[in-house]
Amino acid sequence: MTASIQASQAAGDDRPPPIRAALSAVTWKEIAHLLSNLPVALVGFVYTIAMVSTAGGLSVTAIGLPLLACGLFLSRQLGHLERARARLLLGVRVEEPTPIPGPRRSGGFFPWLWTSLKDPVAWRTVLYELVRLPWGVLTFGVVLVGLFVLWPVLPYVTRALTTVDRAMVRGLLSPSDELERRIAELESDRGAVVDTAAADLRRIERDLHDGAQARLVALAMGLGLAKEKLLEDPEGAAAMVDEAHGEVKLALQELRDLARGIHPAVLTDRGLDAALSSVASRCLVPVKVSVDLPVRPAEAIEGISYFVVSELLQNVSKHARARMASVEVWRAGARLLIRVSDDGRGGAETSAGSGLAGLGERLDSVDGVFVVDSPPGVGTTVTAELPWRDRGVVRS
């Protein structure tokens, strides 16, 4: 190898080594961000001072507060541009905050105005624009000098300065974590409520079409035939009327069951204790019911509680192969707790698409909790927790 090197040198192979960048691409992006801080911060600072002073001076007039609301909306747009600049040059990924709905979606002009004036995202953007001007002057001067006299340590200086920039962007331009999380949960819960309501409507329509409606159609046809045979064949007509009478009873029973599934009268009149006892009496296994509530909860919470217990006891009848089941309902502070347990075969599935998963989604829509403990061969215990809400009007 030494011989070959010497041979190449002897042949005049004195080509220079490949060119290498003195600073990496990441460092150049950071330098560009720090140099652009001054002009961008100057624009934001001037706008913010002009907006706050103008809107503040006109706050005693009718246009002051609407002008401030519009100014805060434009501050949000400045925050959007700053997040885009940080994402492009610093690689900082900050989620965009949820936009404030317009006056039409907010329920009117004044609700929109109040929401806009107390918008924490906009006010934190205002604070960001105010503190950026001195910081922009500092970073612009340091980097400009560093480009000429601080080359050996410039990457470390830019990294230190951009670390502060990253912290400011994340701290002042990020969405309100708790608020955004709550909005996302409410949007998800709203979708679950809409899906559940649509499924309930489809179920009611299907039950009416396949059950009571079909029986009533057959009843009308049977009575029409009986009417035609009334004079010619009285005995046959009497038999057909008797059969129609039986169809009427079955149709009435199906309508009662359907109405009970929507909202039973006993729940409205007598509360959860009587309604759950009625559900337990129709279960195929003996059920012990214990309801310990000092007062009745709100109608919506009471209805969801009834529906959850009803569905769980139906699962016990169909799938559990149990000898005994129990239902316990009680209040603990600001929560309503429900526990349904059985001594059946266990192994209940809570995967997506199952009945238990649907119950969990329904409870999530009201900030509830749904926990299933179902080891195979031991039995199943389902615990549901709902927020307690006082009843608006207590019915006797």
C-alpha positions as CSV (number, residue, x, y, z in Angstrom):
1,M,0.0,0.0,0.0
2,T,2.9,2.4,0.9
3,A,4.4,1.6,-2.5
4,S,1.2,2.5,-4.3
5,I,0.9,5.8,-2.5
6,Q,4.4,6.6,-3.4
7,A,3.8,5.7,-6.9
8,S,0.8,7.9,-7.2
9,Q,2.6,10.8,-5.7
10,A,5.4,10.2,-8.1
11,A,2.9,10.3,-10.9
12,G,1.8,13.8,-9.8
13,D,-1.6,12.8,-8.3
14,D,-1.9,15.9,-5.9
15,R,-5.8,16.4,-6.2
16,P,-7.3,18.3,-3.2
17,P,-9.7,16.4,-0.9
18,P,-13.5,16.7,-1.4
19,I,-15.1,19.9,-0.3
20,R,-17.0,19.6,3.0
21,A,-19.5,22.1,4.4
22,A,-18.1,24.0,7.4
23,L,-21.6,24.1,9.0
24,S,-24.4,21.5,8.6
25,A,-27.7,22.1,6.9
26,V,-29.5,22.1,10.3
27,T,-27.1,24.8,11.6
28,W,-27.8,26.9,8.5
29,K,-31.5,26.6,9.1
30,E,-31.0,27.7,12.7
31,I,-29.0,30.7,11.6
32,A,-31.7,31.6,9.1
33,H,-34.3,31.5,11.9
34,L,-32.2,33.6,14.2
35,L,-31.5,36.2,11.5
36,S,-35.2,36.4,10.6
37,N,-36.2,36.9,14.2
38,L,-35.6,40.7,14.0
39,P,-37.8,41.6,11.0
40,V,-40.5,39.2,11.9
41,A,-40.5,40.3,15.6
42,L,-40.6,43.9,14.5
43,V,-43.7,43.4,12.4
44,G,-45.4,41.5,15.2
45,F,-44.5,44.0,17.9
46,V,-45.7,47.0,15.9
47,Y,-49.0,45.3,15.0
48,T,-49.6,44.2,18.6
49,I,-48.9,47.6,20.1
50,A,-51.1,49.3,17.5
51,M,-53.9,46.8,18.0
52,V,-53.9,46.9,21.8
53,S,-53.6,50.7,22.1
54,T,-56.2,51.4,19.4
55,A,-58.7,48.8,20.8
56,G,-58.0,49.9,24.4
57,G,-58.5,53.5,23.5
58,L,-61.8,52.8,21.8
59,S,-63.0,50.3,24.5
60,V,-65.3,53.0,25.9
61,T,-67.2,53.1,22.6
62,A,-69.4,50.5,20.9
63,I,-66.6,49.4,18.4
64,G,-63.8,49.0,20.9
65,L,-64.5,45.4,22.0
66,P,-65.4,44.1,18.5
67,L,-62.2,45.7,17.2
68,L,-60.2,44.0,20.0
69,A,-61.8,40.7,19.1
70,C,-60.9,41.1,15.4
71,G,-57.4,42.1,16.5
72,L,-57.0,39.0,18.6
73,F,-58.2,36.9,15.6
74,L,-55.4,38.4,13.5
75,S,-52.9,37.7,16.4
76,R,-53.9,34.1,16.1
77,Q,-52.9,34.3,12.4
78,L,-49.5,35.7,13.4
79,G,-49.1,32.8,15.7
80,H,-49.9,30.4,12.9
81,L,-47.2,31.9,10.8
82,E,-44.7,31.7,13.7
83,R,-45.5,28.0,14.2
84,A,-45.0,27.4,10.4
85,R,-41.6,29.2,10.5
86,A,-40.5,27.2,13.6
87,R,-41.7,24.0,11.9
88,L,-39.7,24.8,8.7
89,L,-36.5,26.1,10.2
90,L,-36.3,24.5,13.7
91,G,-38.2,21.3,13.2
92,V,-40.6,22.2,16.0
93,R,-43.9,20.4,15.6
94,V,-46.6,22.3,17.5
95,E,-50.3,21.4,17.0
96,E,-52.6,24.1,15.6
97,P,-55.2,25.3,18.2
98,T,-58.9,24.7,17.5
99,P,-60.3,27.7,15.6
100,I,-63.0,29.8,17.3
101,P,-66.3,29.2,15.7
102,G,-68.0,32.2,14.0
103,P,-71.0,34.1,15.3
104,R,-73.4,31.8,13.6
105,R,-72.0,28.7,15.1
106,S,-71.4,30.3,18.5
107,G,-75.0,31.1,19.0
108,G,-74.9,34.8,18.1
109,F,-72.7,37.9,18.1
110,F,-72.3,38.4,21.8
111,P,-71.4,34.8,22.7
112,W,-68.8,34.9,19.9
113,L,-67.5,38.2,21.1
114,W,-67.1,36.9,24.7
115,T,-65.4,33.8,23.5
116,S,-63.0,35.8,21.3
117,L,-62.1,38.2,24.1
118,K,-61.2,35.5,26.6
119,D,-59.3,33.3,24.1
120,P,-56.2,32.1,25.9
121,V,-54.4,31.2,22.6
122,A,-54.7,34.7,21.2
123,W,-53.6,36.4,24.4
124,R,-50.5,34.1,24.7
125,T,-49.7,35.1,21.1
126,V,-49.9,38.7,22.0
127,L,-47.5,38.1,24.9
128,Y,-45.2,36.2,22.5
129,E,-45.1,39.1,20.0
130,L,-44.3,41.6,22.8
131,V,-41.3,39.7,24.2
132,R,-39.9,38.8,20.8
133,L,-38.6,42.2,19.8
134,P,-35.8,42.4,22.4
135,W,-35.0,38.8,21.8
136,G,-34.9,39.3,18.0
137,V,-32.5,42.2,18.4
138,L,-30.2,40.1,20.6
139,T,-30.2,37.0,18.4
140,F,-29.8,39.0,15.2
141,G,-26.7,40.8,16.6
142,V,-25.1,37.7,18.1
143,V,-25.5,35.7,14.9
144,L,-24.4,38.5,12.6
145,V,-21.2,39.0,14.7
146,G,-20.7,35.2,14.9
147,L,-20.8,34.8,11.2
148,F,-17.5,36.9,11.0
149,V,-15.6,36.2,14.2
150,L,-17.2,33.2,16.0
151,W,-17.0,30.5,13.3
152,P,-15.5,27.7,15.6
153,V,-18.2,28.0,18.2
154,L,-21.1,29.3,16.0
155,P,-22.9,26.0,15.9
156,Y,-23.0,25.8,19.7
157,V,-24.1,29.4,20.0
158,T,-26.9,29.0,17.5
159,R,-28.0,25.8,19.1
160,A,-28.2,27.5,22.5
161,L,-30.2,30.5,21.1
162,T,-32.6,28.3,19.1
163,T,-33.2,26.2,22.2
164,V,-34.7,29.3,23.8
165,D,-36.7,29.9,20.6
166,R,-38.1,26.3,20.7
167,A,-39.1,26.8,24.4
168,M,-40.9,30.0,23.6
169,V,-42.8,28.5,20.7
170,R,-43.8,25.5,22.7
171,G,-44.7,27.5,25.8
172,L,-46.6,30.4,24.2
173,L,-47.8,29.2,20.9
174,S,-49.0,25.7,21.8
175,P,-52.7,25.1,22.2
176,S,-54.2,24.9,25.7
177,D,-53.5,21.2,26.4
178,E,-56.4,20.6,28.8
179,L,-58.9,22.7,26.8
180,E,-57.9,21.0,23.5
181,R,-58.1,17.6,25.0
182,R,-61.5,18.3,26.4
183,I,-62.7,19.6,23.0
184,A,-61.4,16.5,21.3
185,E,-63.2,14.3,23.9
186,L,-66.4,16.2,23.4
187,E,-66.2,16.0,19.6
188,S,-65.6,12.2,19.9
189,D,-68.4,11.9,22.5
190,R,-70.8,13.8,20.2
191,G,-70.0,11.4,17.4
192,A,-70.7,8.5,19.7
193,V,-74.0,10.0,20.8
194,V,-75.1,10.6,17.2
195,D,-74.2,7.1,16.2
196,T,-76.0,5.6,19.2
197,A,-79.1,7.7,18.6
198,A,-79.1,6.6,14.9
199,A,-78.7,2.9,15.9
200,D,-81.6,3.2,18.4
201,L,-83.8,4.8,15.7
202,R,-83.0,2.0,13.3
203,R,-83.7,-0.6,15.9
204,I,-87.1,1.0,16.7
205,E,-88.0,1.2,13.1
206,R,-87.0,-2.4,12.5
207,D,-89.0,-3.6,15.5
208,L,-92.0,-1.7,14.4
209,H,-91.8,-2.8,10.8
210,D,-91.1,-6.5,11.5
211,G,-93.2,-6.8,14.6
212,A,-96.2,-4.8,15.5
213,Q,-96.8,-3.3,12.0
214,A,-96.7,-6.8,10.3
215,R,-99.2,-8.1,12.9
216,L,-101.5,-5.1,12.5
217,V,-101.5,-5.6,8.7
218,A,-102.3,-9.3,9.1
219,L,-105.0,-8.3,11.6
220,A,-106.6,-5.9,9.1
221,M,-106.6,-8.5,6.4
222,G,-108.0,-11.2,8.8
223,L,-110.9,-8.9,9.9
224,G,-111.6,-8.0,6.3
225,L,-112.0,-11.7,5.4
226,A,-114.1,-12.3,8.5
227,K,-116.4,-9.4,7.5
228,E,-116.9,-11.0,4.1
229,K,-117.7,-14.5,5.6
230,L,-119.9,-13.1,8.4
231,L,-123.2,-13.9,6.6
232,E,-122.1,-16.9,4.6
233,D,-120.0,-18.8,7.2
234,P,-120.6,-17.4,10.7
235,E,-118.6,-20.1,12.4
236,G,-115.6,-19.5,10.2
237,A,-115.9,-15.8,10.7
238,A,-116.0,-16.3,14.4
239,A,-112.8,-18.4,14.3
240,M,-111.1,-15.7,12.2
241,V,-112.2,-13.0,14.7
242,D,-110.9,-15.1,17.6
243,E,-107.5,-15.5,15.7
244,A,-107.5,-11.7,15.1
245,H,-108.1,-11.2,18.8
246,G,-105.0,-13.2,19.6
247,E,-103.0,-11.1,17.1
248,V,-104.2,-7.9,18.8
249,K,-102.9,-9.2,22.1
250,L,-99.5,-10.1,20.6
251,A,-99.2,-6.7,18.9
252,L,-100.0,-4.9,22.1
253,Q,-97.4,-6.9,23.9
254,E,-94.8,-6.1,21.3
255,L,-95.7,-2.4,21.5
256,R,-95.4,-2.5,25.3
257,D,-92.0,-4.2,25.0
258,L,-90.9,-1.6,22.5
259,A,-92.1,1.3,24.6
260,R,-90.4,-0.2,27.7
261,G,-87.1,-0.4,25.7
262,I,-87.3,3.3,24.9
263,H,-88.3,4.6,28.3
264,P,-90.4,2.6,30.6
265,A,-93.3,4.2,32.4
266,V,-92.3,2.6,35.7
267,L,-88.9,4.4,35.5
268,T,-90.6,7.8,35.1
269,D,-93.2,7.2,37.8
270,R,-91.3,5.3,40.5
271,G,-87.6,5.6,39.8
272,L,-84.6,3.2,39.4
273,D,-85.5,0.8,42.2
274,A,-88.9,-0.2,40.8
275,A,-87.7,-0.1,37.2
276,L,-84.6,-2.3,37.8
277,S,-86.7,-4.7,39.9
278,S,-89.0,-5.0,36.9
279,V,-86.1,-5.7,34.6
280,A,-84.7,-8.3,37.0
281,S,-88.1,-10.1,37.2
282,R,-87.8,-10.8,33.4
283,C,-84.3,-12.2,33.6
284,L,-83.9,-16.0,33.2
285,V,-81.8,-16.3,36.3
286,P,-82.6,-15.1,39.8
287,V,-81.4,-11.5,40.3
288,K,-80.9,-9.7,43.6
289,V,-81.4,-5.9,43.3
290,S,-80.1,-3.4,45.7
291,V,-80.6,0.4,45.1
292,D,-79.3,2.8,47.7
293,L,-80.0,6.3,46.5
294,P,-81.2,9.1,48.8
295,V,-82.8,11.0,45.9
296,R,-83.4,10.4,42.3
297,P,-80.7,11.6,39.8
298,A,-81.3,13.6,36.7
299,E,-83.6,12.1,34.1
300,A,-80.8,11.5,31.6
301,I,-78.5,9.8,34.1
302,E,-81.5,7.7,35.3
303,G,-82.3,6.6,31.8
304,I,-78.7,5.6,31.0
305,S,-78.5,3.7,34.2
306,Y,-81.6,1.8,33.4
307,F,-80.5,1.0,29.9
308,V,-77.0,-0.2,31.1
309,V,-78.5,-2.6,33.7
310,S,-81.2,-3.8,31.2
311,E,-78.5,-4.6,28.5
312,L,-76.3,-6.3,31.1
313,L,-79.1,-8.5,32.4
314,Q,-80.0,-9.5,28.9
315,N,-76.4,-10.6,28.4
316,V,-76.7,-12.6,31.6
317,S,-79.8,-14.3,30.3
318,K,-78.4,-15.1,26.8
319,H,-74.7,-15.8,27.3
320,A,-73.6,-16.1,31.0
321,R,-75.1,-19.6,31.9
322,A,-75.2,-18.3,35.4
323,R,-77.2,-19.5,38.4
324,M,-77.4,-16.2,40.2
325,A,-76.9,-12.5,39.5
326,S,-76.9,-9.3,41.4
327,V,-77.4,-5.6,40.7
328,E,-76.1,-2.9,43.0
329,V,-76.7,0.9,42.6
330,W,-75.4,3.5,45.0
331,R,-74.1,7.1,45.2
332,A,-70.6,7.9,46.1
333,G,-70.0,11.6,46.3
334,A,-70.5,13.2,42.9
335,R,-70.7,9.8,41.1
336,L,-73.4,7.2,40.6
337,L,-72.0,3.6,40.7
338,I,-73.6,0.5,39.2
339,R,-72.3,-3.0,39.7
340,V,-73.8,-6.0,37.9
341,S,-72.2,-9.4,38.6
342,D,-73.0,-13.1,37.9
343,D,-71.5,-16.5,38.6
344,G,-71.6,-17.7,35.0
345,R,-68.9,-18.8,32.7
346,G,-67.1,-15.4,32.3
347,G,-64.9,-14.6,29.3
348,A,-67.0,-11.6,28.2
349,E,-65.6,-9.8,25.2
350,T,-65.1,-6.1,25.2
351,S,-63.7,-5.8,21.7
352,A,-64.8,-3.2,19.2
353,G,-68.3,-3.9,17.8
354,S,-69.5,-6.0,20.8
355,G,-72.4,-5.0,22.9
356,L,-70.2,-4.2,25.9
357,A,-68.1,-1.9,23.8
358,G,-71.3,0.0,22.8
359,L,-72.2,0.4,26.4
360,G,-68.8,1.8,27.1
361,E,-69.2,4.3,24.3
362,R,-72.6,5.4,25.7
363,L,-71.1,6.0,29.1
364,D,-68.2,7.9,27.7
365,S,-70.6,10.3,26.2
366,V,-71.6,11.5,29.7
367,D,-68.1,11.3,31.2
368,G,-68.8,7.9,32.6
369,V,-66.5,4.9,33.3
370,F,-67.1,1.3,32.2
371,V,-65.0,-1.6,33.6
372,V,-65.4,-5.3,32.8
373,D,-63.8,-8.0,34.9
374,S,-64.6,-11.4,33.3
375,P,-62.1,-14.2,33.9
376,P,-63.1,-17.4,32.2
377,G,-64.9,-19.9,34.4
378,V,-65.3,-17.4,37.3
379,G,-68.1,-15.1,36.3
380,T,-68.4,-11.5,35.2
381,T,-68.5,-8.3,37.2
382,V,-69.3,-5.1,35.3
383,T,-68.8,-1.7,37.1
384,A,-70.3,1.4,35.6
385,E,-69.7,4.9,36.9
386,L,-71.7,8.0,35.9
387,P,-71.5,11.6,37.1
388,W,-74.3,12.5,39.6
389,R,-76.5,15.2,38.4
390,D,-79.4,16.5,40.5
391,R,-82.9,16.3,39.2
392,G,-84.3,19.5,37.9
393,V,-87.9,18.7,39.0
394,V,-88.7,15.9,41.4
395,R,-91.7,14.0,40.4
396,S,-93.9,12.4,43.0
